[in-house]
């Protein structure tokens, strides 16, 4: 709950929210299904990037990207899929959340397509040998997978991508205008005394040697 006076006019009920913004139409209310039909499976098979939302039992949230070659997510059947856990930074924010709270939300993205596929369900962490073998990449077998039992699937409209012009290269920032991740990390970890160059070297080594 907010404990300061920065925000003066806070919406605190669904009634007020609906009064301001309205209610969904019949198509929106009826477009959700509870399983992976052929259309959802085809979408997932063409996606190389997803965003995973989790939270711990107290409600603290995290969103993490997962990406690999197109079709990297393993579809088990109409109700289950598995996301390979490739090497990362070993913070394990998503995995620790799943251990605490199984609820999970996924957004699958396909470059050039403005609509996305949203999936909600429950997750567990698995290490089934047969599943891990099926998700090998670059000669490496993942040690773990995130197995999701699907509870809800639906297409999300492309308004966010249309507004942001994400897939239109002519609207992309010039390279010199882009944020510098290494500089940001060095600033955030300043107590360690690391420099921007140190972070650049660390990131490069990680990308070259520990991608899989």
Rosetta blueprint (number, residue, H / E / L):
1 X L
2 X L
3 X L
4 X L
5 X L
6 X L
7 X L
8 X L
9 X L
10 X L
11 X L
12 X L
13 X L
14 X H
15 X H
16 X H
17 X H
18 X H
19 X H
20 X H
21 X H
22 X L
23 X L
24 X L
25 X L
26 X H
27 X H
28 X H
29 X H
30 X L
31 X L
32 X L
33 X E
34 X L
35 X L
36 X L
37 X L
38 X H
39 X H
40 X H
41 X H
42 X H
43 X H
44 X H
45 X H
46 X L
47 X L
48 X L
49 X E
50 X E
51 X E
52 X E
53 X E
54 X E
55 X E
56 X L
57 X L
58 X L
59 X L
60 X L
61 X E
62 X E
63 X E
64 X E
65 X E
66 X E
67 X E
68 X L
69 X L
70 X L
71 X L
72 X L
73 X L
74 X E
75 X E
76 X E
77 X E
78 X L
79 X L
80 X E
81 X E
82 X E
83 X E
84 X E
85 X E
86 X L
87 X L
88 X L
89 X L
90 X L
91 X L
92 X L
93 X H
94 X H
95 X H
96 X H
97 X H
98 X H
99 X H
100 X H
101 X L
102 X L
103 X E
104 X E
105 X E
106 X E
107 X E
108 X E
109 X E
110 X L
111 X L
112 X L
113 X L
114 X L
115 X L
116 X E
117 X E
118 X E
119 X E
120 X E
121 X E
122 X E
123 X E
124 X E
125 X E
126 X E
127 X L
128 X L
129 X H
130 X H
131 X H
132 X H
133 X H
134 X H
135 X L
136 X L
137 X E
138 X L
139 X L
140 X E
141 X L
142 X L
143 X L
144 X E
145 X E
146 X E
147 X E
148 X E
149 X E
150 X E
151 X E
152 X E
153 X E
154 X E
155 X E
156 X E
157 X L
158 X L
159 X H
160 X H
161 X H
162 X H
163 X H
164 X H
165 X L
166 X L
167 X L
168 X L
169 X H
170 X H
171 X H
172 X L
173 X L
174 X L
175 X H
176 X H
177 X H
178 X L
179 X L
180 X L
181 X H
182 X H
183 X H
184 X H
185 X H
186 X H
187 X H
188 X H
189 X L
190 X H
191 X H
192 X H
193 X L
194 X L
195 X L
196 X H
197 X H
198 X H
199 X H
200 X H
201 X H
202 X H
203 X H
204 X H
205 X H
206 X H
207 X H
208 X H
209 X H
210 X L
211 X L
212 X L
